[in-house]
Amino acid sequence: MTGCVAITRDGQGDLWAFSTFTEADTHPLIQYGDRIIDGPKKISSRLTLTEIPRILRRIGRSELADTLQSCLDAPTHPQRLRRVDEYAKVVWTAFVEKAHPAPKDPAELVKLIVRDRKLSIQESKKMEAEAPTTAATEATAAPKAKKVKAEGEAAAPKAARYNPDHKIRLLSNAEGAKYGPENNPKRAGSASYDRFALYEDGMTIGAAVEKGVKTDDVAWDIRKGFIEVVE
C-alpha cells in the first residue's frame, strides 16, 4: 500500500511509491531536498503552490492542474493554501496513481542515480543562466561591492555543506531594505521568486527545504548576498 510518494530532483523528477516516510527517506534514490509527501494533508506544506500544478501537468493531469492554477488567483497566501487544500485528496490520488514502486535492484538504482545527478546539474546551470533581473541594478548601484562579491564566488559555500539545523538570516540590499516576501530580489512571476518568498528570518535550512526551497536556491542566494547561514 502506498503511504508515501517521493519526487526526486527537488520535485522536478520521477514519482516513487513507498509504504512509509522512513522507507522513502532512507532509500538511496531519494536525496536531500527531494519532496517526500506522506498523505494528502502534506501536499501544500511539502510542495510550493506553483510546483503542484506543474507536477500535475507533467504526469498528464492538465485539467486538474488548471483547476489548481485558478486557486492561485486568491488575494492572500492563506486563502490560496485553503483553496489548494480543498483539492488535496484528489491531487494525492493523482500522485499515487502515477508513482512507480521504488526500485530495489542495485544496477537499476545506480543507473537512475547517475541520470538524476546529470539532470540536476543541467537544471542548476539553467537556473544560474536565468539570473535575477536585479543583478544589473545592483552592479550600477554598488559596482565596487559587486566586484568583490564576484571575486569570491568561486569559493562560495554549497548548501549541501550545511546542517539542516543551521539557520537562514535574511540580509539587506544596498539601500538597507531587508530582503523577504515584500522585497523579493528574484524575477516576479518566476518559480525562484515564489520559492524566495518562502524564506522566514531565522528558519532552519531543513524547514526551508520542507516548505519547497531548493538547495540550489540556498547556495545561489548566499553567493548573491541575499541571505546568510548561521549555526
C-alpha positions in Angstrom: 0.0 0.0 0.0 1.3 3.4 -0.9 1.5 5.6 2.1 4.2 8.0 0.8 5.2 9.5 -2.6 8.7 10.9 -3.1 9.6 13.2 -6.0 13.2 13.2 -7.0 15.4 16.1 -8.2 13.9 18.7 -5.8 10.4 18.0 -7.1 11.4 18.0 -10.8 11.9 14.3 -11.3 10.1 10.9 -11.0 7.4 9.9 -8.6 8.2 6.9 -6.5 5.8 5.0 -4.2 6.8 3.9 -0.7 4.9 2.4 2.3 6.2 4.9 4.9 8.0 8.2 5.2 11.0 6.4 6.8 11.3 4.0 3.9 11.4 6.9 1.4 13.7 9.0 3.5 16.3 6.2 3.8 16.1 5.0 0.2 19.3 5.6 -1.8 17.4 7.1 -4.8 15.9 9.9 -2.6 18.3 12.8 -1.9 18.3 15.7 0.5 15.8 18.3 -0.8 13.6 15.8 -2.7 9.9 16.1 -1.9 8.6 13.4 0.4 4.8 13.5 0.8 3.2 11.2 3.2 -0.5 11.8 2.7 -2.9 14.5 1.2 -2.5 16.7 4.3 1.2 17.3 3.4 0.6 18.4 -0.2 0.6 22.1 0.4 3.4 22.0 3.1 5.8 19.9 1.1 5.3 21.5 -2.3 5.1 25.2 -3.3 1.8 26.3 -4.7 3.4 26.8 -8.2 5.0 23.3 -8.1 1.7 21.4 -7.6 0.1 22.3 -11.0 3.5 21.9 -12.7 3.8 18.4 -11.4 0.2 17.6 -12.3 0.8 18.7 -15.9 4.0 16.6 -16.1 2.1 13.5 -15.1 -0.8 14.1 -17.6 -3.4 15.7 -15.3 -3.6 19.1 -17.1 -7.3 19.6 -16.3 -6.7 19.3 -12.6 -3.6 21.4 -12.9 -5.6 24.2 -14.5 -8.1 24.0 -11.6 -5.3 24.3 -9.1 -3.8 27.1 -11.0 -7.0 29.0 -10.7 -6.7 28.7 -6.9 -3.6 30.8 -7.0 -5.7 33.8 -8.0 -6.9 34.1 -4.4 -5.9 37.5 -3.0 -3.8 36.2 0.0 -1.4 33.3 0.6 -3.6 31.8 3.4 -6.6 31.9 1.1 -4.6 30.2 -1.7 -3.5 27.5 0.7 -7.0 26.8 1.9 -8.3 26.5 -1.7 -5.5 24.2 -2.7 -6.1 22.1 0.4 -9.7 21.5 -0.8 -8.2 19.5 -3.7 -5.6 17.7 -1.6 -7.2 14.3 -1.7 -7.7 14.5 -5.5 -4.1 15.6 -6.0 -2.8 12.9 -3.7 -4.7 10.2 -5.6 -3.2 11.5 -8.9 0.3 11.3 -7.4 -0.3 7.7 -6.1 -1.7 6.6 -9.4 1.4 7.9 -11.2 4.1 6.8 -8.7 6.1 3.7 -9.5 7.2 1.2 -6.9 10.7 2.2 -5.7 13.4 0.1 -7.4 15.5 -2.3 -5.4 17.9 -3.7 -8.0 21.4 -2.2 -7.3 22.2 -1.9 -11.0 19.0 -0.1 -11.8 19.5 2.2 -8.7 23.0 3.2 -9.9 21.7 4.0 -13.4 18.8 6.2 -12.0 21.0 8.0 -9.5 23.6 8.9 -12.2 20.8 10.0 -14.5 19.2 12.2 -11.8 22.6 13.8 -10.9 23.2 14.7 -14.6 19.8 16.2 -14.9 20.2 18.1 -11.7 23.4 19.7 -12.9 21.7 20.7 -16.1 18.8 22.3 -14.2 21.2 24.1 -11.9 23.1 25.6 -14.9 19.8 26.7 -16.4 18.8 28.4 -13.0 22.1 30.3 -13.0 21.6 31.3 -16.6 18.2 32.8 -15.6 19.9 35.2 -13.2 17.7 37.7 -11.2 16.9 40.9 -13.1 18.1 42.9 -10.1 21.7 41.9 -10.8 22.3 44.8 -13.3 20.7 47.3 -10.8 23.0 46.1 -8.0 26.0 46.4 -10.2 25.1 50.0 -11.1 24.3 51.0 -7.5 27.4 49.5 -5.9 29.9 48.4 -8.6 32.8 48.0 -6.1 30.8 45.7 -3.8 29.7 43.7 -6.8 33.3 43.2 -8.0 34.4 42.0 -4.6 31.5 39.6 -4.4 32.3 38.2 -7.9 35.9 37.5 -6.9 34.8 35.4 -4.0 32.1 33.5 -5.8 34.3 30.5 -6.7 34.8 29.8 -3.0 31.2 30.3 -2.1 29.8 27.6 0.2 27.5 25.0 -1.1 24.1 24.5 0.6 24.8 20.7 1.0 27.7 21.5 3.4 25.3 23.0 5.9 23.5 21.1 8.6 19.7 21.2 8.1 19.5 22.8 11.6 21.6 25.8 10.6 19.5 28.9 10.3 18.9 31.3 7.5 19.3 35.0 8.0 17.8 37.5 5.5 20.2 40.2 4.5 19.6 43.8 3.2 20.1 45.4 -0.2 22.3 48.5 -0.9 19.5 50.8 0.3 19.3 49.0 3.6 15.9 47.3 2.9 15.7 43.8 4.2 15.0 41.0 1.7 11.9 39.0 2.1 8.4 38.5 0.6 7.9 42.2 0.4 11.4 42.9 -1.0 12.0 39.9 -3.3 15.2 40.2 -5.4 14.1 37.5 -7.9 12.2 38.0 -11.1 8.5 38.5 -10.5 6.4 35.6 -11.8 9.3 33.1 -11.8 9.4 29.9 -9.8 12.5 31.2 -8.0 10.5 34.3 -6.9 7.9 32.1 -5.3 10.5 30.0 -3.6 12.3 33.0 -2.2 9.0 34.2 -0.7 9.1 31.1 1.4 12.1 32.2 3.4 11.5 33.4 7.0 14.2 35.1 9.0 15.7 32.6 11.4 14.2 29.5 9.9 16.4 26.4 9.5 17.6 25.1 6.2 15.7 21.9 6.9 12.5 23.9 7.4 13.1 25.9 4.2 13.5 22.7 2.2 10.4 21.2 3.7 8.5 24.3 2.5 9.8 23.9 -1.0 13.1 25.9 -1.2 15.7 24.1 -3.3 19.2 23.5 -2.0 20.5 25.2 -5.2 18.4 28.3 -4.2 20.2 28.5 -0.9 23.7 28.3 -2.5 22.7 30.8 -5.1 21.2 33.3 -2.6 24.2 33.0 -0.4 26.5 33.9 -3.3 24.3 36.8 -4.3 24.3 38.2 -0.8 20.5 37.8 -0.3 20.9 35.5 2.7 23.5 34.1 5.1 23.5 30.8 7.0 24.5 30.7 10.7 24.7 27.9 13.2 
